[in-house]
Amino acid sequence: MTAVFARPDFHNALSRLKDRHLLRNLAYIGGRWSAGDAGKSFEVTDPASGTTVAWVASLGADETATAIGAAARAMPAWRAMLPQHRAKILRNWFELILVSKEDLALIMTLEQGKPLSESLGEIDYAASFVEWYGEEGKRLNAENVTSHLLDAEMIVRREALGVVGIVTPWNFPSAMITRKAAAALAAGCTVVAHPSSETPLSALALAELGERAGIPAGVFNVVTGDAATIVGRMCEDERIRAMSFTGSTGIGKLIAAQCASSMKRLVMELGGHAPLIIFDDADIERAARIAIDAKFATSGQDCLAANRIFVHRSIADRFAEAFARHIKALRVADGLSANADIGPLMHERAIVKVEEQVCDALKRGAKLITGGKRHVAGRLFFEPTLLTDVPADALIMREETFGPVAGISVFDTEDEVIAKANATEYGLVAYVVTENGARQMRLGRALEYGMVAINRVKITGGPIPFGGWKQSGLGREGSRHGIEAFTELKYLCIDTAA
């Protein structure tokens, strides 16, 4: 299958690629590139212009079973390999990702739309998980147990779980692959990955680099095509012992139900509805900058995005003024444009959703301070928007937005805002801005979230356990907990009697 690139200016962008072989449009199964048995393909479009970026192989249930079989056959040798050897291969992968950073970022922006500066940052982020887990795999130590039996020695150790199925979203098409795959591979598991059909090119480029790094055939597979068909086959196959998924809570529940019959291990990073709480002792300018970073990264298309902004009544007007000034300074443009801050949303459904949330909030009494409609840059661009006086029953306060729209509500007391922040089925991350040390500790305990960021936005990375409470997910990614998710505990009791 030959890739077809139809974006008017695509060949100008393509000429910037240093390594054209990273632009793959076939699935990767058992160490080979596959067009699938039926030779079908699907279109990957540039959200900035709507034109075709590539046609990618569309595989089905049979090819998915083939990939699972390849992973199962590769599993014994990969599991038996010394962790130091696996670490060297992962180190090679990490270094190749960094060498190819500019190409990988360019591919990401072409298929996802985010500003190139954000894509470059994501490649660093993605690579960091490969580096971190390559080292962490050496530290899956056995532990001695103090024996409660005479003449017995007891050992508990962790062993690789088995073949791992990975399903990743379109908003972070490289980092979500590596955060999951690197942990599984370091643990001694093999992987069958299904990237979003809206952004498969980043995953396929990583597979190309993985092959160059020395990942053996069958250890890391990428199956592209219809999600329902591929993921359904993965869920029902007993050879897959764990499913790791990032996406909406609704789809996560569906996958969990499909995996129930085979009792698979589940690791799920699901929806978020993050509160950002700004107290009256906050520095207004600093709080506004934090709000910009927490709300508008990835054009708001981030499960960590601040979705509900609560500001103490005494500073609400001053904060809104400062926040609006920063919002108006955001530059909306094609992700390849110099200095772009806000790119396009991923698809028409996302645009319609933010339009509905803005309209609903205004009908319920909210005030539009800036933005509020589609941007002249193109049909999938939306103006960075600020709403104030947003009531609690507005859609934007009840549903995840996934777009560049910020809504502010006021509060009077600490207990009141804690109750408002916790009044959601989600519990991924919460943001707090306050200089009061005692309050920082109180909020850190009281907020029902897996992660709490105080006076900052950037908190994620390889060493930390990423994940949420309630319906924001199951298990953790990153940290030692992320690799332990792909292991089984085994207890040995050895008789030592003479």
Secondary structure, 3 states (H helix, E strand, C coil): CCCCCCCCCHHHHHCCCCCHHHCCCCEEECCEEECCCCCCEEEEECCCCCCEEEEEECECHHHHHHHHHHHHHHHHHHHHCCHHHHHHHHHHHHHHHHHCHHHHHHHHHHHHCCCHHHHHHHHHHHHHHHHHHHHHHHHCCCEEECCCCCCEEEEEEEEECCEEEEECCCCCCCHHHHHHHHHHHHHCCCEEEECCCCCHHHHHHHHHHHHHHCCCCCCEEECCECHHHHHHHHHHCCCEEEEEEECCHHHHHHHHHHHHHHCCEEEEECCCCEEEEECCCCCHHHHHHHHHHHHHHHHHCCCCCEEEEEEEHHHHHHHHHHHHHHHHCCCECCCCCCCCCECCCCCHHHHHHHHHHHHHHHHCCCEEEECCCECCCCCCCECCEEEECCCCCCHHHHCCCCCCEEEEEEECCHHHHHHHHHCCCEECEEEEECCCHHHHHHHHHHCCCCEEEECCCCCCCCCCCECCEECCEECCECHHHHHHCCEEEEEEEEECCC
